[in-house]
């Protein structure tokens, strides 16, 4: 399959490029750092003029730029009406609720700008590409993920802050997510699919596990709560992956398997 991967220089994009090539696909990667600004519809269409792909996996994002997250997703979906389009969304679209899982029927109820932008991106993709697969995922781990970088920076004193005990997610390993996206690109599944890890964990406990795995002192990490800060952030967001497990052969491991608590 000839596959275009957007956000190819990012954490997930790099995994998709390497694992897609290893699986025998003809993969092409692009990103803003490689010259593509997806905020501009004319630029997107001009950039890809004369090219075609069997599938497009859209991972590109930018937490602080609405036009990249929301508008850009619609531009890319419109540019490839004949290709299989797989859009990577996020559990950030939800506010969170204690102990309850979100299935694919749940409507977004974002509480901050990034979540609202990701929810708008879903709507944009659905509007111009009804056959697209929209993958809601969670924290992406695997060596150099954003949360792992944050843990290292907190322990080294490069940044200050706490990891929240009331922020719960179901992290997924980057390799598992990449394989699931590649597998999904070869199907005709349309609509939303939750693709996350199997195990819920709060951000502080996750940070402790990362520190122990990487030989760092977890005592340097400070626990805190969203409630204490007064910030509006998603709290307990657990994605129900029952549907993905029935549809995909890729095994979605939980954090208890790929980052066990006892590892030191």
C-alpha positions in Angstrom: 0.0 0.0 0.0 1.2 3.5 -0.7 0.6 5.5 2.5 1.0 9.2 3.3 1.8 9.9 7.0 1.4 13.5 8.2 3.3 14.6 11.3 6.1 12.2 10.2 8.7 13.9 12.3 6.7 13.5 15.5 6.8 10.7 18.1 3.9 8.7 16.5 4.8 9.7 13.0 8.3 8.4 13.2 7.0 5.0 14.5 4.5 4.9 11.7 7.2 5.6 9.1 9.5 2.8 10.4 6.9 0.2 11.1 5.0 0.9 7.9 8.2 0.4 5.9 9.1 -2.7 7.8 5.6 -4.1 7.0 6.3 -3.6 3.3 4.3 -0.5 2.6 5.5 2.4 0.4 5.5 5.2 3.0 5.8 8.9 2.4 6.1 11.3 5.3 5.4 15.0 5.6 5.2 17.6 8.3 5.5 21.4 8.8 9.2 21.1 9.4 9.4 19.4 6.0 7.6 22.2 4.2 3.9 21.6 4.5 1.6 24.1 6.2 -1.8 22.4 6.5 -3.5 25.6 7.7 -3.6 26.7 4.1 -6.0 24.8 1.9 -4.4 26.2 -1.4 -1.0 25.2 -0.1 -2.2 21.7 0.8 -3.7 21.1 -2.7 -0.7 22.6 -4.4 1.8 20.6 -2.3 0.1 17.3 -3.3 -0.8 18.2 -6.8 -0.2 15.2 -9.1 0.3 12.7 -6.2 -1.9 9.9 -5.1 -2.0 7.5 -2.1 -3.9 4.4 -1.2 -4.2 5.7 2.4 -3.5 8.8 4.4 -2.8 8.6 8.2 -3.1 12.0 9.7 -1.1 12.4 12.9 0.0 16.0 12.6 -1.1 18.3 15.4 -0.1 21.3 17.5 -1.5 21.9 20.9 -1.6 25.7 20.7 -2.7 26.2 17.1 -6.4 25.7 16.3 -5.9 26.0 12.6 -3.4 23.2 12.5 -5.5 20.9 14.7 -9.0 21.6 13.4 -8.9 23.4 10.1 -5.9 21.5 8.8 -7.5 18.1 9.3 -10.4 19.2 7.1 -8.0 20.4 4.4 -6.2 17.1 4.2 -9.3 15.0 4.2 -10.7 17.1 1.3 -7.4 16.8 -0.6 -7.6 13.0 -0.8 -11.2 12.1 -1.6 -10.2 8.8 -3.2 -7.8 7.7 -0.5 -8.5 5.8 2.7 -8.3 8.5 5.4 -7.4 7.6 9.0 -7.5 10.6 11.4 -5.9 10.4 14.8 -8.0 12.1 17.5 -7.6 12.2 21.3 -9.3 11.5 24.6 -8.7 15.2 25.3 -12.2 15.8 23.7 -13.8 14.6 27.0 -14.1 16.3 30.4 -13.7 13.1 32.3 -15.9 11.2 34.8 -14.7 9.0 37.6 -14.5 5.3 37.0 -16.6 5.2 33.9 -15.4 4.3 30.4 -16.2 6.2 27.2 -17.3 4.2 24.2 -17.5 5.3 20.6 -21.1 6.7 20.9 -20.0 9.4 23.3 -20.2 13.0 22.2 -17.3 15.3 23.0 -17.6 17.6 26.0 -14.2 19.4 26.0 -13.2 21.6 28.9 -10.1 23.3 27.3 -9.0 24.7 24.0 -6.9 21.7 22.7 -9.8 19.3 23.4 -12.2 21.6 21.6 -9.9 21.8 18.6 -9.6 18.0 18.4 -13.4 17.7 18.6 -13.7 20.3 15.8 -11.2 18.3 13.8 -13.4 15.2 14.1 -16.3 17.1 12.7 -14.3 18.5 9.9 -13.1 15.1 8.8 -16.5 13.5 9.1 -18.1 16.3 7.0 -15.7 16.0 4.0 -14.8 12.3 4.3 -17.7 10.3 5.6 -15.8 7.0 5.1 -12.9 8.1 7.2 -11.8 6.2 10.3 -11.5 8.5 13.3 -9.2 7.0 16.0 -9.6 8.3 19.5 -6.4 7.5 21.5 -4.8 8.3 24.8 -1.3 9.1 26.1 1.3 7.7 23.8 4.4 6.2 25.4 7.4 4.5 24.1 10.8 5.9 24.9 10.6 9.5 23.9 6.9 10.4 24.3 5.8 13.8 25.6 5.0 12.4 29.1 8.3 10.6 29.3 10.1 13.8 28.4 8.1 15.7 31.0 9.1 13.2 33.7 12.8 13.6 32.8 12.5 17.4 32.8 10.7 17.5 36.2 13.3 15.2 37.8 16.2 17.2 36.3 14.7 20.5 37.5 14.3 21.9 33.9 10.7 22.5 34.5 8.6 22.9 37.7 5.3 21.4 38.4 3.3 18.4 39.7 1.8 15.2 38.1 -1.9 14.9 38.8 -3.3 12.0 40.8 -6.8 12.9 39.6 -5.9 12.8 35.9 -6.5 9.2 34.7 -5.8 7.8 31.3 -5.3 4.4 29.5 -1.8 4.9 27.9 -0.9 3.1 24.7 2.5 2.1 23.5 3.5 4.0 20.3 4.3 0.7 18.5 0.9 -0.7 19.3 -0.9 2.4 18.1 1.2 2.6 14.9 0.4 -1.0 14.1 -3.3 -0.5 14.8 -3.4 2.5 12.5 -1.6 0.7 9.7 -4.0 -2.2 10.1 -7.0 0.1 10.1 -5.8 1.8 6.9 -6.3 -1.5 5.1 -9.9 -1.9 6.3 -13.1 -0.1 5.3 -14.1 0.7 8.9 -15.8 4.1 8.9 -16.4 6.3 11.9 -15.0 6.5 15.4 -12.8 3.8 17.0 -11.2 3.9 20.4 -7.6 2.7 20.3 -5.9 2.9 23.7 -4.2 0.7 26.2 -5.9 -1.8 28.4 -5.0 -0.3 31.9 -6.1 2.9 33.5 -3.5 4.8 35.6 -3.1 8.3 37.0 -0.4 10.7 35.7 1.6 10.7 38.9 1.8 6.9 39.2 2.7 6.7 35.5 5.5 9.2 36.1 6.8 7.0 38.9 6.9 4.0 36.7 8.7 5.9 33.9 11.3 7.2 36.4 12.0 3.7 37.7 12.2 2.3 34.2 14.7 4.9 33.3 16.8 4.6 36.4 15.7 8.0 37.9 14.6 8.9 41.4 10.8 9.0 41.5 11.0 10.8 44.9 11.8 13.9 42.9 8.3 13.9 41.3 5.6 15.9 43.1 2.0 14.6 43.2 -0.8 17.2 42.9 -4.4 17.5 41.7 -6.2 19.4 39.0 -8.6 20.6 41.7 -5.8 22.2 43.6 -4.7 24.3 40.6 -8.1 25.5 39.6 -7.3 24.7 36.0 -9.9 23.3 33.5 -8.4 20.1 32.3 -9.8 16.6 31.6 -9.8 14.4 34.7 -10.7 10.7 34.6 -10.9 9.7 30.9 -10.9 6.0 30.1 -11.6 4.8 26.6 -13.5 1.6 26.1 -11.5 -0.5 23.6 -13.9 -3.4 23.3 -14.7 -2.6 19.7 -11.1 -2.2 18.6 -10.2 -5.6 20.1 -13.0 -7.2 18.1 -12.0 -5.4 14.8 -8.2 -5.5 14.9 -5.6 -8.2 15.3 -3.1 -5.8 16.8 -2.8 -6.5 20.5 -3.4 -3.4 22.6 -1.2 -3.9 25.6 -1.8 -2.2 28.9 0.7 -0.2 30.9 0.8 -3.0 33.4 2.4 -5.1 30.6 4.8 -2.7 28.8 5.6 -0.6 31.9 5.0 -2.7 35.0 5.0 -1.2 38.4 7.8 -3.4 39.8 10.4 -2.5 37.1 13.4 -0.7 38.5 
